[in-house]
Amino acid sequence: MDPLKKARLSAYLNHHPGAFAVDDTTWDDLNMDDVFDAVNRNSSTLGEEMLYAALRTPELTEEPLLCMEERIGEYRKDKEGLHKTRSALESLGKLKKISVFEYLYALDRIEEKSMFSLLLPCILLLVSLTAFFFSVTAGVILFVAVYAYNTSAYFRLNAKIKPYLVCFSYLSLAIRTGKKMPFADQDTVKKLWPVTGGTFLLGGLRGETANGGSGNPLDLLLDLLKMGFHFDILKFYSMYGFVKKNHELIEEYLVSVGRIDLLISVGDLRESLAGKRGGKAYCIPSFTGMKRIRMEEAYHPLLKDPVANSVDTSRGILLTGSNASGKSTFLKCVALNAIFAQTLHTCFASEYEGAMFRTISSMSHRDDILSGESYYMAEIRAMKRILVLIDQKNETNPVLCFVDEILSGTNTKERIAAGAKILEYLNGHGALTFAATHDIELTDILKEEYVNYHFKEEISENDISFSYRLLPGPADSKNAIRLLALMDFPAELVKDAEEYCISLFREEADMI
């Protein structure tokens, strides 16, 4: 996702972080930027910000989700109202670069201006026009001089308040749009209506929204008038007092419009899935007070042709299997469905049942060359986050955590020893943990605490294939060296590796 778009989407969330948030590490582990784009059906900037905030802040109680479900149902039943509201939201459109909330929260940064200083450019220009009655030459010289001064002053001031011009223009459009939306609170629209008068003078949305460019040649004339008379700046400061005075009501209204867009988009998402996968492409989740998760035919929404898997467990799960067999994708599938259950009340499965979890992961790590932090340090910092979250005792909302290749950045013996104790700790302190590993030794060490599952490959003479089906028990095959052969590594190298691997296993058996 474009960093500017992400910053825009985060504006509302930054001021309303919620009781629990999906942190940046988990968000990145689960490729949530791509998931956001895949499920986004919103018509407006406001709806997109509500979607982003929702996905980052899962609900910890069921009541808000039931209210959400009720409103989605009401909207879908009112076909005429739904059509009018969707059309109005489409006309509202999306801002390309800024968030209305971002600048609404930053009104105090605006430099105060006296009415005289705001009117002065207009007064000077009008005075210069009166000079034409005495001398055309003098009038032209004075008019050009004043217009040049006003233009220079205009660009200096406009550069400081341009984002606010866009913000106020979009705010006015959102209020006028609300009047066309049957689902909007019309009492609030009436209270805010005074701010909409004359906002065409702002001209702030041209080129700023997906539907912002009118192509009207009169826009050029309006721009020339603005540079001379500062009409847009005068209008902006006349709106400023009203907006600042009614800040809370305006924020509530913008959130309500965004929520309407979000709820319509969730309904649209479900409708797009309704006929897929035999009518089992999505479900409404159910919640229990138990530390348990059950999913039937769950799949990952980003995959073009996903293989569905089912799982039902109240114990931690330890996943083993060969490279590229589907372990990481399965972890992400479970995590995504848990988050979507508590955010959009929609799961990519035929059935979903679980607790109201606090979901967190430690999956994708990398060296940070700028900070000098190694892969292993990144891993243990990520794991530390999970331990800190577990220490925040919360019996109502157990931790659901996902660990991929635990401590893979260190040597085998210490990795197995420390990894086993970390996974024991997670299990012993109330977390429901899904962990994937290549260390088959962990399946025996942790057999009392974790249920073993695996993914398996099928190897032929010249190919390798994967079923991506979750299977009970630990893995009993390895494919790392075989993959070297299939990727046309030198035959001698592959043969030596196979023989060396056999000798290592023989030495280990002799030592036992």
ZILINSUL-V590559 format. One record per run of one state. SS is the DSSP state (H for helix, E for strand, L for the rest). FROM is the first residue (numbers start at 1). TO is the last residue. If there is no record, write none. Layout:
ss=(SS SS)
from=(FROM FROM)
to=(TO TO)
This chain:
ss=(L H L H L H L H L H L H L E L H L H L H L H L H L H L E L H L H L H L H L E L E L E L E L E L H L E L E L E L E L E L H L E L H L E L H L E L E L E L E L H L H L)
from=(1 3 16 24 30 32 40 45 57 63 78 79 93 95 96 100 105 107 110 115 134 136 179 186 197 199 202 209 210 218 230 231 246 247 274 277 280 283 284 286 288 293 299 309 314 316 322 327 342 347 348 351 355 358 363 368 369 373 374 375 392 399 405 412 429 432 437 441 446 450 456 457 460 464 467 471 473 480 487 491 512)
to=(2 15 23 29 31 39 44 56 62 77 78 92 94 95 99 104 106 109 114 133 135 178 185 196 198 201 208 209 217 229 230 245 246 273 276 279 282 283 285 287 292 298 308 313 315 321 326 341 346 347 350 354 357 362 367 368 372 373 374 391 398 404 411 428 431 436 440 445 449 455 456 459 463 466 470 472 479 486 490 511 512)
